[in-house]
Amino acid sequence: MLFLGFSRTALLAGGVRSSPGFNMFLFLSLAFALLSLGSGQIKQTVFDDYYDSLATTQCLAEPGSLMHGGGVIINPEFTHGTSGWTVFGQGATEVRISHTNNRFMVACDRKRPSDSFSQKVQLEKGMFYAFSTWVQVSRGSETVSVVFRTRDDEFVRGGSVMAEQGCWSLLKGGIAANSSSIADVLFESKNTSTEIWVDNVALQPFSKKQWRNHQEQSIEKVRKSRVNFLITYANKRGLGVGGANVLIKQTKPGFPFGCGMNFHILESADYQNWFASRFRFTTFTNAMKWYSTEKKRGQEDYTVADAMLKFTQGNNISIRGHNVFWDNQKYQPDWVKTLSPDDLRKAAEKRINSVVSRYAGELIAWDVMNENLHFSFFEDNLGENASSMYYSTAYKLDPTPRMFLNEYNTIEYSGDEKASPGNYKKRLQEIFSYPGNEDIPAGIGVQGHFGTGQPNLAYMRSSLDILATTGVPIWLTEVSVDPGVNQAEHLEEILREAYSHPGVEGIIMFAGPMYAGFNNMALADMNFNNTPAGDVVDRLLKEWSSEDLEARADDGGFFSTTLLHGEYEVTVTDPISNSSSTSRFEVTKDSFKIIYHFHI
């Protein structure tokens, strides 16, 4: 008779002392920095400066380190005065020296938001350009943006930061070059009475191959862990089972990669089979929204949502709740739009108590407020703290799910200042610093609805970097790419970028088969045959899951391998008696600190 025991022994003393999300963020950013600017080899010289600058989440008394050696920027530290730089627009520029003898550039006497200083750079088609600089303003706090003026006189915002008087803040961003041309790099701030101070400017080009190498190196670091096994005889005082055969099968991937679904799932066995054979995570695209569950005042109907919940539970599919409230007036139930503030308050209280209580304990997340950065229906009618109070209510009704703020254009479109990463962080802090909300498990939801053009992965990465400094888990909640000849290629680029970033803990696509009306982001046609985008998804599902692994322990019963994070089933077999047994274990980012003991 064979007995299989399971225990864990720490290999390393101590542990991570700051938040997991932030530590992972630093790990990835460091990996990106180490790649050579030209050949893709390790470049040690940028190691310390890049690490230190990214580790800083607060303003600095002096500018942080220059990244990438400045890249293609001439005189990035203003060591040589204004050499390489010119005045952009009206106003004046000058180089000043701090009390520590640090030189920095100042845009002063400004008349228009774009009045600043600039440098011409050559952009090469197909390249990604990562931008970074340290910024301060002369008084108060203002949003400062980096802007690229292209040869078509188009002004493309590449990133922004809320800069403050008296300290330096890191502005990160970037641009994807759709053509080869000369562009002006300049700065913008709407308050023209404020001076813009800038130092340590960097613009580093990366080819798509280099960018992909970054992603792959990061995936190795943040999605996999070294796992050590020791197989011993239970009745022989820990004697190792030399040459033990080991079979490892993954039962559940550790990274949630899912897909939205709608009511058509209830009508079609083919849709059900298509979905359940692929995904273990989902969001109901409309079924839980207020306009779906209470079309007429006082007549609640959860029939569709309940039936979809039953299907998901029967197929071991986890659900993100979407959504409690949508702050866009356009998408309120028609009867809600005409309510007085007092009646609206009562109706909203009834709504949140109804939907959150009904699905308490059944969901992994709630989008409590949807698109709260762009719209303010509830704040306008019920007061500025309305959203904050709804997070408190939702948490009291169901403390299990993570409570998300869900927004669009934060990672996909650099021109939308309302939803910039900096403004997102500010709004997140406002909501979760509201009295009583401090202990609510927060989540960052970025929708990820991309257009037809080349996705700006440099901006996307910098946005995720900024959001990750909060230590709050990030999910891409509604990923889609508009139809176009390169839809599948761009979808893969976006999904790989998200998966490779350590701050991202999950991805949900708003996509599916044409049968269910997902014509904009179709993964399968009317007969459930894959589209090119569907082929991408199936390929990534396979790549991000571990294949069965057969191996043999050494003479001491020890075996080591690297596995993707997730849940596993292991079968060990004695090579002499041929006895075997099976048990389960989980691989996480901390597994490198553990020895998994199995006893025969």
Secondary structure, 3 states (H helix, E strand, C coil): CCCCCEEEEECCCCCCCCCHHHHHHHHHHHHHHHECCCCCCECHHHHHHHHHHHHCCCCECCCCCCCHHHECCCCCCCCCCCCCCEEECCCEEEEEECCCCCEEEEEECCCCCCCEEEEEEEECCCCEEEEEEEEEECCCEEEEEEEEECCCCCEEEEEEEEEECCCEEEEEEEEECCCCEEEEEEEECCCCCCCEEEEEEEEEEECHHHHHHHHHHHHHHHCEEEEEEEEECCCCCCCECCCCEEEEEEEEECCCEEEEECHHHHCCHHHHHHHHCCCCEEEECCCCCHHHHCCECCECCCHHHHHHHHHHHHCCCEEEEEEEEECCHHHCCCCHHHCCHHHHHHHHHHHHHHHHHHCCCCCCEEEEEECCCCCCHHHHHHCCCHHHHHHHHHHHHCCCCEEEEEECCCCCCCCCHHHCHHHHHHHHHHHHCCCCCCCCCEEEEECCEECCCCCCHHHHHHHHHHHHCCCCCEEEEEEEECCCCCHHHHHHHHHHHHHHCCCEEEEEECCEEHHHCCCCCEEECCCCCECHHHHHHHHHHHHCCCCCEEEECCCCCEEEEEEECEEEEEEEECCCCCCEEEEEEEECCCHHHEEEEEEC
